[in-house]
Amino acid sequence: MESGRHPRRKVLPLLMAVLASGCGGAPEEEHRLPVAAAQPAAVTRAGSGFFLGDPGRVVTAAHLVAGCSAVEVVPEGGAALQAAIRSVDAALDVAELQVSGAAPTLAALILDLPALGAALTALGYAEAASDGTLLRLPLTAIALPIPRPPERLPLHGAIAHPGMSGAAVVDARGRVMGMLLGRGDPAAPGSAELAERIGFPVAEVAVAVPARWLPQPEAAAPVGEVTVARVLCLSG
């Protein structure tokens, strides 16, 4: 009888070892539920802006940053910076952002409106969500059949490029005289009212905010060529 028990004595420790290796020998991570990877924020809108006013302040179009869960600013030739919304004027369509860290040179301003026919340039990023090439678009200050409103300056030029909202409008010396808000769209809500106010078909003009309505640099702040930036509206 003793000889019949010996195999069982050997089998029992072996069975225990097998069970132990099956339950506790595998890495603990294999038994954990998979953790969902954090989804990166998606770019929902992209446009342009530029540094103006206090150090780290970026001016852009208010409609570009409306409803964003986060905003990023990518200075020309630089890395992306997180931006906080400093102020918004929805009626004027101007927003001010604030970024920390590197403070590019602030733009020089010219407060006088350009003469009719003056050659101007819009500096911005067409299709900014996918293309980082700075675009320079020629514009011309135009005359209207009725007095133009003081808070809008109509310009003529080929500017039908998504992403140019918030672009700096500069004169021949590179001084900022306004910010581009976009090209008129006759099918958009409120276009008829805009066309009546500026007295020109909105499909044929750009609308810019004159420089005197933009935040002014501090007297002691260094100024120079405008530093343009991509402005990205993120969700998620």
Secondary structure, DSSP 8 states (H G I E B T S, - for coil): -HHHHHHHHHHHHHHHHHHHHHHHSS-GGGGS---------EEEEEEEEEE-SSTTEEEEEHHHHTT-SEEEEEETTS--EEEEEEEEETTTTEEEEEE-S----EE-B--S---TT-EEEEEE-TTTTT----EEEEEEE---SS---TT-EEEES----TT-TT-EEE-TTS-EEEEEEEE--TTSTTHHHHHHHHTS-GGG-EEEEEGGGS----TTS-EES--EEEEEEEE-
